[in-house]
Amino acid sequence: MARIDYIDDPNAPAINSVVPSVTVVVRDDQGRILLIHKVDNDLWALPGGGHDPGERITDTAVRETKEETGIDIEVTGLVGTYTNPNHRMAYPDGEVRQQFSLCFHGRWIGGQPRQDNTETKAVRWVDPSELDRLTIHPSMRMRIEHALDTSRTQPYLG
């Protein structure tokens, strides 16, 4: 059984865990976005993952991007905070996690895209015009849209 994502579902299981996590929007010089095809839920997503004890949250963003994609980044800003209690992730071991994620802007400074085979099926640069052709969870799509919205002057707080 894979991870199941629930959003605004009144039948979603009760939350029993909150894990701080990050996602990162990295764009190349052509404006394409770095996305991964995740193993655990078979969806396309921004690179990211859980915050480890003893790390700065920006170090989590750098580490997770490198682990999942092979790309080295530097964090350049905050897209927003995503803590919707109606977005829950149910795992096979019984954990039901509330979304708690900070999404960052990152700048590509080295490395080449490669999949890690444990968390990612594929890694690729995606033109924003291609996003509608990919299966992306609504909460992830929201982060991407916020990152692409050049009229935003403040990070999203939600």
C-alpha positions, 0 to 999 in steps of 0.5 A: 500500500502506498501513501494516500493523500487526503485534502478536504475529505471529511472521511480522512483519518484522524491526524496523529503526527506533524512533521516539519518538511520543506519543498523547493521550487528550482528553475533553470535558465529557460524557466522550467521547474525541477519536478520529481515523480514520487514513488510513495504516491505516484504523483509529480511534485517539487523536491523536498522532505522531512526536517531532521533534528539539528538542521536549519530548515534551509539546510533541509531544503538543500539536502533534500533537493540534492538527495532526491534530484542530484541538484545542488541549490542555494535557498533564495527566498520563501514561497510560503507556509503550508499547514492546512490541517485538512491536507493529511497523508496516511502511511501504511504504518498507520501514521496520519500526518498533517501537512506542515511544509515550508516552500522555498525558492532555490537557485541551481548552483551545480549537479545534474538531474538524476533519480535516486530510485528509492524516493523518485521514479524520475527527475525532470525539468518541466516547462510551466505550460506542461504542468496540466499534463502531469498528475500533481496533488492540489496542494503541490500545484498551489505551491507551484502556482504561488512560486510562479506568480510574479505579482506576489510580494509576500510569502503565502501564509496558510 
